[in-house]
Amino acid sequence: MYLLKSFYKIITNTKVNATYNILGYAGVFPLLLLLILIWILDKRYHPFIINSIFSYITVILTFIGAVYWDFAFFLNNKQKAKL
């Protein structure tokens, strides 16, 4: 729990650059496009689109998890350095 609170404190104190906002919205764009394609395209394409949505979400969650994992290693190494 301590690790999560520390991660949240660092994330909320960082200043966000406009480039980061653009990259964040660019990451949401493919997901929104796939969700819109479900309504537009024929039903025979639905399994492919749904598979693509789940694949894209998996990749995004992997990157988010990697950032949190890197923070955990950094904090753990920092605590060991103080000993």
VMD Tcl script that draws the C-alpha trace (Angstrom):
set ca {
  {0.00 0.00 0.00}
  {2.91 2.31 0.77}
  {4.24 1.81 -2.73}
  {0.92 2.77 -4.29}
  {0.65 5.93 -2.17}
  {4.20 6.95 -3.10}
  {3.50 6.34 -6.77}
  {0.33 8.44 -6.59}
  {2.14 11.28 -4.82}
  {4.87 11.44 -7.47}
  {2.39 11.25 -10.35}
  {0.18 14.02 -8.97}
  {3.13 16.35 -8.35}
  {4.53 16.17 -11.87}
  {3.83 18.93 -14.35}
  {2.35 17.66 -17.60}
  {3.83 18.83 -20.86}
  {1.60 19.37 -23.92}
  {3.49 16.62 -25.74}
  {2.42 14.13 -23.09}
  {-1.20 15.14 -23.52}
  {-0.98 14.69 -27.28}
  {0.61 11.26 -26.87}
  {-2.02 10.27 -24.32}
  {-4.89 11.22 -26.61}
  {-3.14 9.55 -29.53}
  {-3.10 6.34 -27.51}
  {-6.86 6.51 -26.97}
  {-7.59 7.18 -30.65}
  {-7.13 3.56 -31.90}
  {-9.43 2.25 -29.17}
  {-12.14 4.75 -30.04}
  {-11.73 3.98 -33.72}
  {-12.20 0.26 -33.10}
  {-15.27 0.90 -30.96}
  {-16.80 3.02 -33.69}
  {-16.00 0.39 -36.31}
  {-18.15 -2.12 -34.44}
  {-21.20 0.02 -35.19}
  {-20.24 0.86 -38.75}
  {-18.99 -2.42 -40.21}
  {-20.90 -5.59 -40.97}
  {-21.34 -8.25 -38.28}
  {-18.96 -10.64 -39.99}
  {-16.08 -8.32 -38.95}
  {-17.12 -8.15 -35.28}
  {-14.95 -11.07 -34.06}
  {-11.86 -9.52 -35.63}
  {-12.63 -6.07 -34.20}
  {-13.36 -7.42 -30.73}
  {-10.13 -9.42 -30.82}
  {-8.28 -6.26 -31.86}
  {-9.83 -4.28 -29.00}
  {-8.76 -6.87 -26.44}
  {-5.27 -7.03 -27.93}
  {-4.89 -3.26 -27.84}
  {-6.14 -3.03 -24.25}
  {-3.70 -5.78 -23.27}
  {-0.78 -3.83 -24.72}
  {-1.85 -0.62 -22.97}
  {-2.26 -2.38 -19.61}
  {1.16 -3.98 -20.07}
  {2.78 -0.57 -20.51}
  {0.94 0.84 -17.49}
  {2.05 -2.14 -15.42}
  {5.62 -1.73 -16.62}
  {5.69 1.89 -15.45}
  {4.41 0.90 -12.01}
  {6.86 -2.02 -11.83}
  {9.78 0.25 -12.76}
  {8.73 2.65 -10.01}
  {8.67 -0.24 -7.51}
  {12.22 -1.25 -8.45}
  {13.40 2.35 -8.25}
  {11.86 2.87 -4.81}
  {13.22 -0.45 -3.55}
  {16.74 0.39 -4.74}
  {16.51 3.85 -3.20}
  {15.57 2.36 0.17}
  {18.46 -0.13 -0.01}
  {20.88 2.73 -0.78}
  {19.91 4.47 2.48}
  {20.96 1.42 4.54}
}
mol new
graphics top color blue
foreach p $ca { graphics top sphere $p radius 0.5 }
foreach p [lrange $ca 0 end-1] q [lrange $ca 1 end] { graphics top cylinder $p $q radius 0.2 }
display resetview
